[in-house]
Amino acid sequence: MRAEPQPLIVVVEDEQDLAEVISIHLERAGMRCQVCHRADHALKFLRSNFANLVLLDITLPDQSGFALLDEMKAADISVPVIFLTGNDQEHSKIKGLDMGGDDYITKPFSYAELMARIRAVLRRAESKTDLNVTKNAKVSDEPFDFCGATITPIRLEIAFPDHTVHKLGRKELGILSYLHENQGVVVTRKALIHSVWGIHADVRSRSLDQYVVKIRELFAEHKADLAAFRTLHGIGYILDPKPAKAK
């Protein structure tokens, strides 16, 4: 029997003794822990590692927890956040929750309650992504047109004008969906990879190109016109069904 995966919790707390005690309780509860005593350390870790949740103090040596959350958003680091702080003022709680915090716990606190609230946030975060097939595409998305073919996410299918229907892979759906949502705009390879695989994914441009080749071959097989979908060598791609006329 496979062991259940252990969620990774990043504890951003400058009180070293408290951070150590929290770490012990997290490990006893079957979770892994990464302690960061400064905001810059936490941001550096989150830029290059996946985490399931962040326990975030508001008062840190280098900047506030609020400022760190803003930087995480700017860096497209999407991870649940529980504020864990001695600041029990109402305006601070409201600010933390309005910024997107998933919970706000004030010190002192019960460790049993802390573990229960962490598990509750982890469950909510997991259910949010149940319908995702890639980072940017869900099976619940509405059908859409791509160069004359109809994409139906809920069935992972593509229907061509010749009335044939094929199954789509998850990544192909993510690529087609992102291009469809950004019609008329140059999409760099890096932006497309980050959108479909996620910002921390270790995916090379060559892998992306292979998926694009599969899409082109599928359209060619059904003699579907892909003239509106162009590769911009060295840059990325563009889907432009109505290109601007040269003057």
Steps between C-alpha positions, in 0.01 A plus 500: 500500500633843403552748781291815491700800369611736774400863434780755525426793730722809485516671840601866468567598861788700649459363856731200469373311807138534386589395146674190636199400713263551205731285287488218756119505509478505119728196473299316766188575292658336194615814322838625385627842601731767361577782744590848373582777748496779241265598218776503238602145595139384467453666160823349369391154617150532351637617164679169453298249706139386515326544836152400610448781751674797662466591867583871493583737784420866432795651688827385342852648523526615137140578401140427596316178422253708301783626276626143455154384389494783245839387367380140478203612290725708275720194447193283420565281804158355575498329839251514789600736781404498867605810692639399841565813700481683831309783332136451603371838379187475287632719217805272469281188480281662236803608298655152512180328387421763234850451356421133444608339824319172561489537879623731776614355834619711791758411765477334745327206335428133557726272295219248460278774355785625280547153348124466445479838325801415282332176394176689424681748273688217327169322430347816354806563285494144368130519408558825306724316255292181466373611157838616370660304217786750474582812699288714265228262375209326674263233376220739599612761243259584219560354149691733267604528136860465388556558127168340409525204739284480814675426828283346774696501828252294702555208258864578415397490134559693180244484215606591146286636214519156333285372793778293655570522872832431674603480863729779619788463743499723808796709392362546147177628654693741722700634205195546276304661784774752582549596136124538456481731803786713365401539134684770310775516762854365468539218754858424597608142559574578864154653557332197341704253708428690822129514420456133415759323718540756780767753584720250687481224238829378353386495137716591203392676180574182304232313696248776427591493132428127488146558627450774243619266225242242612228765478612604151512138382146439631365800311691401183355148521152649471600767248403771748645844432751615763613811315383718791735317739858602430836421655721801563847348492708581803202659676190282522160489331200707397140408426369779279177410317465860379850631429531874444527599135823663394461864396 
